[in-house]
Amino acid sequence: MSYAMELRKLVGHRPLILPGSVVLIFNEQGQLLLQHRYDGSWGLPGGLMEMGESLEETAQREVKEEVGLEIKELELINICSGKEFYLKLAHGDELYSVTAIYATSSASGEIRIDGKESIGAAYFDIEGLPDNLTSGTMRYIEAYLEKRSVT
């Protein structure tokens, strides 16, 4: 059972602060990998930290679980937190996410869909992203683009 699920048993739906990671994975053509979720939305591979993990290890584990890729070289883009990262999920759980945004262009392996959170994955040009992105996904992508324009 995950750390977040264990906490939920104790606190119910009350707001929690939950750390996690997402990864912007780029292919050789500069396209971004997005995960197609069961609710029809598109998002970045990532998820919540488990006990004893670093944020980098969380990113690597989640990418491996969700899309089957191995990632090694991660560049920290930003940390997103605060009231604008409050979520109330459909089943009533509330949380404030603290999310480390990483980027990499060194993914290896074959894309394999986990069948639990995803129905597919595809690479997109940044200028041609799907309209139905998950909450926060565009903010994470914008943080990446902002950092790129500064450096």
GUSEPA-682525 format. One record per residue: x, y, z of N, C-alpha, C in turn; residue in one letter. Coordinates in steps of 0.2 Angstrom, whole numbers, plus 5000, padded with zeros to 4 digits. Each point is the difference from the previous one (the first is absolute). Example, Ala and Ser with C-alpha at 12.3 -4.5 7.8 and 13.67 -1.06 7.14 Angstrom:
REM residues 2
n.east	n.north	n.up	ca.east	ca.north	ca.up	c.east	c.north	c.up	residuo
5066	4972	5039	4996	5006	5000	5004	5006	5000	A .
4998	5005	4996	5004	5006	5001	4996	5005	5003	S .
This chain:
REM residues 151
n.east	n.north	n.up	ca.east	ca.north	ca.up	c.east	c.north	c.up	residuo
5004	4994	5000	4996	5006	5000	5004	5006	5000	M .
4999	5005	4996	5004	5006	4999	4999	5004	5007	S .
5005	5005	5000	5001	5004	5006	4993	5005	5000	Y .
4998	5002	4995	4994	5005	4999	4994	4996	5002	A .
5000	4994	4998	4994	4996	5002	5000	4998	5008	M .
5005	4999	5003	5001	4999	5007	4998	5006	5004	E .
5002	5006	4997	4998	5006	5003	4992	5001	5000	L .
4998	4999	4994	4992	5001	4999	4996	4996	5005	R .
5003	4994	5002	4996	4996	5005	5000	5003	5006	K .
5005	5005	5002	5000	5003	5006	4996	5007	5000	L .
5000	5003	4994	4998	5007	5000	4993	5001	4996	V .
4998	4995	4996	4995	5000	4996	5001	5005	4994	G .
4995	5004	4998	5001	5004	4995	5003	5007	5001	H .
5002	5001	5006	5003	5007	5002	5006	5001	4996	R .
5002	5007	4999	5005	5002	4996	5007	4997	5003	P .
5004	4997	4995	5007	4998	5002	5005	5004	4995	L .
5006	5001	5002	5005	5002	4996	5004	4994	4998	I .
5000	4999	4993	5003	4994	4997	5005	5002	4995	L .
5007	4997	5001	5005	5002	4996	5000	4994	4994	P .
5002	5003	4994	5001	4995	4994	5004	5003	4995	G .
5000	4997	4994	5004	5002	4995	4997	4998	4993	S .
5001	5004	4995	4998	4999	4993	5006	5001	4996	V .
5000	4997	4994	5006	5000	4996	4997	5002	4992	V .
5004	5005	4998	4999	5002	4993	5005	4996	4996	L .
4998	4995	4996	5004	4996	4996	5000	5002	4993	I .
5006	5001	4997	5000	5003	4993	5004	4994	4996	F .
4997	4999	4994	5004	4996	4995	5005	5004	4996	N .
5003	4996	4996	5005	5003	4996	4998	5006	4995	E .
4993	5000	4999	4997	5005	4996	4998	5006	5004	Q .
5001	5000	5006	4998	5005	5005	4992	5000	5002	G .
4997	4994	4998	4993	4999	5002	5000	4998	5007	Q .
4994	5002	5004	4999	4998	5007	4995	4994	5000	L .
5002	4996	5005	4996	4994	5001	4995	5001	5005	L .
4993	4999	4998	4995	5000	5004	4996	4994	5001	L .
4997	4999	5006	4997	4994	5002	4993	5001	4999	Q .
4996	4995	4996	4993	5001	4999	4997	4996	5006	H .
4996	5004	5004	4997	4997	5006	4993	4997	4999	R .
4997	4996	5004	4994	4997	5000	4994	5005	4999	Y .
5001	5005	5003	4995	5005	5000	5000	5004	4994	D .
5004	4999	4995	5000	5003	4994	5005	5006	4999	G .
5003	5002	5006	5005	5005	5000	5007	4998	4999	S .
5004	5005	4998	5007	4998	4999	5004	5004	5006	W .
5006	4997	5002	5004	5002	5005	5007	4998	4999	G .
5004	5002	5005	5007	4998	5000	5001	4994	5005	L .
5004	4996	4998	5001	4994	5005	5003	5003	5006	P .
4998	4997	5006	5002	5002	5006	4995	4998	5006	G .
5002	5002	5006	4995	4998	5005	5003	5002	5007	G .
4997	4997	5005	5002	5001	5007	5006	4996	5003	L .
5004	5004	5004	5005	4997	5003	4998	4995	5005	M .
5004	4994	5001	4999	4995	5005	5006	5001	5005	E .
4999	4997	5006	5004	5001	5006	5007	4998	4997	M .
5005	5004	5002	5007	4998	4999	5003	5002	4993	G .
4995	5003	4996	5002	5001	4993	5003	5008	5000	E .
5004	5001	4995	5002	5007	4998	4995	5002	4995	S .
4999	5006	4998	4996	5002	4995	5002	4998	4993	L .
5007	4999	4999	5003	4997	4994	4998	4993	5000	E .
5000	4996	5005	4998	4993	5000	4993	4999	4999	E .
4996	5005	5002	4993	5000	4999	4998	5001	4993	T .
5004	5004	4996	4999	5002	4993	5002	4993	4996	A .
5005	4997	5002	5003	4994	4996	4995	4995	5001	Q .
4998	4998	5006	4995	4995	5001	4993	5001	4997	R .
4998	5006	5000	4993	5001	4997	5000	5000	4993	E .
5006	5002	4997	5000	5000	4992	5001	4992	4998	V .
5004	4996	5004	5000	4993	4999	4994	4997	5000	K .
4996	5001	5006	4993	4997	5001	4995	5002	4995	E .
5000	5006	4998	4995	5003	4996	5001	4999	4992	E .
5006	5001	4998	5001	5000	4993	5006	4995	4998	V .
5003	4997	5005	5005	4994	4998	5007	5003	4999	G .
5001	5006	5000	5007	5003	4998	5004	5000	5006	L .
5007	5000	4999	5005	5001	5005	5003	5007	4998	E .
5000	5004	5006	5003	5006	4999	5006	5001	5005	I .
5005	5003	4998	5006	5001	5005	5001	5007	5001	K .
5002	5004	4994	5002	5007	5001	4993	5004	5001	E .
5000	5003	5005	4994	5005	5002	5002	5007	5001	L .
4997	5004	4997	5002	5007	5001	4994	5003	5004	E .
5001	5003	5006	4995	5003	5004	4998	5007	4997	L .
4994	5000	4998	4997	5006	4997	4997	5005	5005	I .
4996	4998	5005	4997	5004	5005	4997	4996	5005	N .
4998	5003	5006	4995	4997	5005	4994	5004	5000	I .
4994	4997	4999	4994	5003	5000	4996	4998	5006	C .
4998	5006	5004	4996	4999	5006	4996	5006	5001	S .
4996	5000	5005	4996	5005	5002	4992	4999	4999	G .
4997	5005	5001	4992	5000	5000	4998	4998	4993	K .
5004	5002	4995	4997	4999	4993	5001	4992	4998	E .
5003	4996	5005	5001	4993	4998	4996	4996	5005	F .
4995	5003	5002	4994	4997	5004	4996	4996	4996	Y .
4999	4994	5002	4995	4995	4996	4995	4997	5004	L .
4994	5000	4998	4995	4996	5003	4998	4995	4994	K .
5001	4993	5002	4999	4995	4995	4993	4998	5000	L .
4998	4997	4995	4992	4998	4999	4998	4996	5006	A .
5004	4996	5003	4997	4996	5006	5001	5003	5006	H .
5002	5007	5000	5000	5004	5006	5006	5001	5004	G .
5005	4997	4998	5007	5001	5003	5002	5007	4998	D .
5003	5003	5005	5003	5007	4999	5008	5000	5001	E .
5003	5004	4996	5008	5000	5001	5003	5006	4997	L .
5005	5002	5003	5005	5005	4997	5006	4996	4997	Y .
5001	5001	4994	5006	4996	4997	5006	5004	5000	S .
5005	4997	5002	5007	5003	4999	5004	4996	4995	V .
5000	5003	4994	5003	4996	4995	5006	5002	4997	T .
5005	4995	4999	5006	5002	4997	4999	4998	4993	A .
5002	5005	4996	5000	4999	4992	5007	4999	4998	I .
5000	4994	4996	5007	4998	4997	4999	5000	4993	Y .
5005	5000	4996	5001	4999	4993	5005	4996	4998	A .
4999	4996	4995	5006	4996	4998	4999	4998	4992	T .
5005	4999	4997	5000	4998	4993	5004	4993	4999	S .
5001	4997	5006	5004	4994	5000	4995	4994	5003	S .
4995	4999	4997	4996	4994	5002	5002	4994	4995	A .
5000	4994	5003	5001	4994	4997	4995	4995	5001	S .
4999	4995	4995	4996	4995	5000	4994	5001	4996	G .
4995	4996	5000	4994	5000	4996	4994	5003	5004	E .
4996	5004	4997	4994	5002	5004	4996	4994	5001	I .
4998	4999	5007	4995	4995	5002	4995	5003	5004	R .
4994	4999	4999	4995	5003	5004	4998	4996	5006	I .
4999	5003	5006	4999	4996	5006	4993	4997	5000	D .
4995	5003	4997	4993	4997	5000	4997	5002	5006	G .
5003	5004	5005	4996	5002	5006	4998	5007	5000	K .
5005	5004	4997	4999	5008	5000	5000	5002	4993	E .
5002	4996	4995	5000	5002	4993	4997	4996	4995	S .
4998	5003	4995	4997	4996	4994	5005	5001	4994	I .
5005	5004	5001	5004	5001	4994	5005	5005	5002	G .
5005	5001	4996	5005	5006	5000	5002	5002	4993	A .
5002	5006	4999	5002	5002	4994	5004	5006	5000	A .
5004	5002	4995	5005	5006	5000	4996	5005	4996	Y .
5000	5006	5003	4997	5006	4997	5005	5006	4999	F .
4999	5004	4994	5004	5006	5000	4997	5005	5005	D .
5004	5004	5003	4998	5004	5005	4995	5005	4998	I .
5000	5002	4993	4995	5004	4997	4993	4996	4999	E .
5000	4994	5000	4994	4996	4998	4998	4995	5006	G .
5000	5003	5006	4998	4996	5006	4992	4999	5000	L .
4998	4994	5002	4992	4999	5001	4997	5005	5004	P .
4994	5002	4999	4996	5005	5004	4999	4997	5007	D .
4999	4994	5001	4997	4997	5006	5006	4998	5005	N .
5004	5004	5002	5006	4999	5004	4997	5000	5007	L .
5004	4995	5004	4998	5000	5007	5001	5007	5004	T .
4997	5001	5006	5001	5006	5003	5008	5000	5002	S .
5003	5006	4999	5007	5001	5002	5004	4998	4994	G .
4999	4996	4996	5004	4998	4994	5003	5006	4996	T .
4995	5004	4998	5003	5006	4996	5004	5005	5005	M .
4999	5000	5006	5004	5004	5004	5007	4997	5001	R .
5000	4994	5000	5007	4996	5000	5004	5001	4994	Y .
4996	5000	4994	5003	5001	4994	5002	5007	4999	I .
4996	5005	5002	5002	5007	5000	5006	5002	5004	E .
5001	4996	5006	5006	5001	5004	5006	4998	4996	A .
5000	4994	4997	5005	4998	4995	5002	5005	4995	Y .
4995	5003	4997	5001	5005	4994	5003	5006	5003	L .
4997	5002	5006	5003	5006	5003	5008	4999	5001	E .
5001	4995	5003	5007	4998	5002	5005	5000	4993	K .
4997	4997	4995	5004	5000	4994	5001	5007	4997	R .
4995	5004	5001	5001	5007	4997	5005	5004	5004	S .
5001	4999	5006	5004	5003	5004	5008	4998	4999	V .
5000	4994	4999	5007	4997	4999	5003	5001	4993	T .
